[in-house]
Every structure is written in C-alpha cells, then in structure tokens.
Amino acid sequence: MSLGDSEADRVLVLIQAAPRSALHRNPPLLLSHDGSGTIFNYYLLDPLERDVFGFQDPRAACGNGWEGGIHQMARLYYDCMKTAVKPGPVLLGGWSFGGLLSLEISSLIIADPTTGFAVAGIVLIDTVCPTSSVTPPRLSDTKPGTPPQVLATHDSRKLAASSMRRAEELGRSWQFPAWNTTTGNGLMTSGPIPTVLLCAKDEPRSVTAAQSQLLGWEQYQQYLTMSAIQISGTHFSIFHLEHAQALSEQMKIACTRFTEGICSL
C-alpha cells in the first residue's frame, strides 16, 4: 500500500530552514506528529540551527485509519523522507506518540542501509514506553497540541477526537521494533542509537513511573543509549510559552551533541 501523490505532499513539511552557515554541517531533524496527527506544537520551538521537518498524518482530516498500525504509518513516512531529504545522517524525534513513530522510522532506516541514510540520534519528548509497567500519559495528546483552528467546527472536533482515539489504540498494540545489532558472525552492524529522553518534571506520575528515570525505556538499552533530561512543565504544557524556550534549548543541545558524536549528556 502506498500514498497517493496528493497524500504524500501532505506528509512531510519543512518547519524550520537551516541558516546557510549550518545547512551542510548540521543533520536535519525530522519530528513525528503527536496523537492528534498534527505538528502544530513544533512550530512553537525556537530556531534549532538545522532543517526541521515534521511528519503529519495525511489521514487525520478524513478520519481514515491505518490498518497496519504504527509500522504502516512509519513505512509510508519513511518513503516520503527518501524522496524529500538528502541521504546522510538524520535526527529523529517526536512528542509522546511521535516518539513511537520516530523509533519505527529509525528501525526502517537501519534495515535499509543502501539508501545512504543513518540515524545519528533520537529525541523522545516525554514519551513513556507503552509496553512497560509505567502508565503513560494519554497518547491522544488532547491538549494543547491541536490548534484552535483545527477544532473550530463540530466536524473538526469529531475528526480530532477520532485521531486521538486511534493513537490510543495504536499505542496499546505497539511493540518495540527491535533491529539486528550483530551479524551471524557476531560482528556489530548497528550499535545502540544515542537517544535523549526529555522528561516533563512537573508531570504527576505513578510511583512506578517516578522510580523509572527512563520512563520504561531502560529495558531497551541494547538498542538505545539513553540519557534523561528533566524539562519544566507537564506533559501537556511543555510547549506553552513559558516552557517552550527551555524545551527548545535542550533540544538544540541534544542535536548538537549527537552531531558531535557524544552519546551521553
């Protein structure tokens, strides 16, 4: 199954253009949409000194689902990336549900080495591992992510609610896309990916979550070299005006460290 041309045009959007001085030096950052299917929140970030793209759900406006789940979404988004982004190292990430998508896309890149793409790092923005014992915030991301204009009409509210419910269901059935890290001879093919987890420090979490600095992702350290950083705000307020600057700064630092090959912050 593939995207139609008109659908493909709506998937990958340039949110920030890199300044000329950084265009060839800093790998692009590709951020996957949250549970609403939109990328509105990423427009609230300060300049990150690189091209920043957003994957948005082309089916959010019509309410059509994804029979193949998160893997199908990631496969189609990856196909769009290959047509629009120059091969080379890339950074991936996303808020909440978008973090799951970024991991799926990463696994596809690793499994497809002939394309010339490589995952230099992943930024998970308050993404709780849904397969762990840690109870995640709602993957529907009902606030504040959906822009007011999207929710302006009754029909739009119904579509947004449908996207959010679908994200909840997809998140519950999601399984970590484990990729091969060694060949049959035991040689390393792809080591753990440098990953930064930005955790909303003001989010009220369960006791289990509070005890897990990595929000459940520690069980996948064979695949991810994890570093956790506390950021101000709750899960639903980290993009608010009073927190967006600090979030942007931490994302900028993480992206720079990835580029420099530093795996631990």
N, C-alpha and C positions, 0 to 999 in steps of 0.2 A: 504494500500500500504506500502511495506517495502523495505528497502535497501537490495540489494544482498550482499553476503559476501564480494566480491571484492570491492564493493562500500563502504561498512561500514568501511573497512580497511583504506579508504582514507579520512574519515570524521574527526576523532579526532586524532590530532598529538601532541606529547609531545614536547613543545618548550624549556622549561627550567625544569630541575630536581632540586628539593629542596635539599639543603645541608642536610647531615644526621642529624645535630643537630636540624633542623627545620621541618623535614619530618612529624612528628606526631603532631607538635604544630600548624603549620600554614595551614589553609584550602587551597585547590588548587584553582587556578584562571583559569576559562575557558573563553577564549576570542573568540567571533564570528567574522567571516570574514567580510571584507568590501564589497562594491558593486561589486568589481571585482571577488569575490569568493575566493580570496587568503588570506593567513595570513602572507605574506612576511614582512609587517611592524612590526609585533610583534617580529620578530627575532632581530629587532634593539633596543629593550628595554634592559636596564641593568638588572642584576640579581634582582629578586623580592623576594628572600628568601622563595620560595614555589614552588611546582609543578605548571607550567603554561602550559595549553593545548590550542590548537587552533582548532576551528571548521572550516574546509574548505569545500567549495561547491564541492562535487564529480562530479557534472554535468557541472562544468564550462568548462572543457576541451572538452566536446562533444556538448555543446550548448543546451542540453535538458532543458526544463523549469520545473517549479513546479506548477502544476495545482491548488494545494491547497494553493498557496501563502506562505507567511512568516510562517503561522501557520503550514503548512505541513513540511516546512524545519525544524522548531523548534521541531516538534514531532519526526522526524527521528533523529535529532541530539541528542535529549534527550534519545532516545532509545540506541544510541551508548554510551552515557555517562554512562548509567546504567550498561553497560557491561564492561566498562573500568575503571571506577572511584569507589573507595571505598565509600560506603554510609557514610554520615555525612554532616557537614556544607560545603558549597561550595560558592565561589565568582564568579560572572558572570560579563561580560562586553564586550565592543567592540567599535570600532571606527565607527562613522557615522552610516551606515546601520547596522553594527554589534551591535550597541546599541539596535536597534529594535528587533533583534534576541534574544539578552540577556533577554529582557523583556518577550518575548514569552516563552522562556525556563523557566524563573522564574515562570510564571503562571502555567506551567505544573508541576513543582516540588511542588508548593503549593497545587495543586489539587490532588496530588498523595502522601499523607503523609505516606503510608505504606511502601514505599521504603527505608525510613531512611535518605533521603536527605533533607536538609534545606538550604534556601538561606540566607546567612549571610550578603550579601551586593552586590551592583551593582555599577560598574564604567562605566559611559557613557562618551566616549571620543568625545567631540564636536559633540554630536548627537542632532540635532534640532528636536523637536516634529513635525512631518509632518502633524498632524491633527490640529495644532494651526494656528493662523493668522501669525505666524512667518515664513518667507520664508526660507527654509533650503538650505544649500549648496547642490550642486548636490549629490544625493545619489549614483551616479555612481562612485564617488571617482576615477576619471580618472588619477589623479596624486597625489603623486608619488607612489601610492600603488602597482602598478603592476610591478613586477621585470622585468628588461630588457630582460632576457632570455625567459620570457613568451611572450613577444611582438616581438621576434626576426624574426618571419616569417609572411608572409601575412595572412596565415590561423590562426595563433595565435592571430594576431591583430583583426581579424574578430570575433574570439571566445570571446576575452576580451571585445570587443565592445558590443557583444551580451549580455554578463553577466551584463555589466553596464546598458544597456537599460532595461534589465529585472529587475534589482534592482530599477531603477527609477519607473517602473510601479508598482512593489510590494509595494514600499514605499508610493505611492499615494493612494493605496487602503487599506493600513494598518489601523487597528483600535486598540486602546489600549486594551490589553487583561485583562480587569477588572476581579479581582478574589474576591471571597467572603471573607470578613474580619470578619463576625459575623455569628453565628448560628441562627436558627429560634428563639431561646430564647434571642437573643441579646448578647450572650457571645462572647468575642473576640476569633477568631480562628487563624488569622494571621494579625498582625498589619502591619503598613506601613513598607516597606523594606528600610533599610538605603541605601541611594544612593548618590554617589558623581558624579557631573557633571563637567568634566574638559573642560573649555571653551577656545578656541583659542582667545587670547585677541587682536591679530593683524588682525583678520578676518574682512574685511569690511562687515558690516551687514546693513540691512534696519533699519529705525528708529524704527519700531515695535520691531525688534529683539534686538536693543540696549536698549530698555526700559524693556526688559524681561531678568532679570539676569539668569533665569532658562530656557531660550530658549523655552518657551512654555509649559514646563512640570509642571508649577505651578497648572494647572487645575487637576492634578492627585495626589495631596498631600494626598488624602485619602489612596492612595496605596504606595506612595513613600515619605520617609522622606529625602528631598533634601538638599544638600549643594553644592554650586557652587564655583569652584576654577578657577582663571584665570591662563592660561599657555601661555608661549611665543610661537609665531608663528601664522601662518594662518591655516585654516582647512587642507590645502594640504602640509604644511611644518612642522607640529609638530613632525614628525618622522625624519626630517632631522638631520644630525649630530649635528648641533649647538643647537638643541632643545631637542633631544631625551633623554639626561641625565636628564634635568629638568622634562620632562614628566615622566620618569621612577621613579624619586624621589617622585613625587606627587602620582603616582600610588602605590608605596611602602608604603607611609604614609597612604593612604586611606585604603589599605588592612590590615595594622596593626591595625588601629583604628576599623575597622569592627570586627577584631578578638577579640579585647578587649571589644567589645560591646559598643563602642562610636558611636553614630549615627550622631553627628554634629561636623564638623571640625571648 
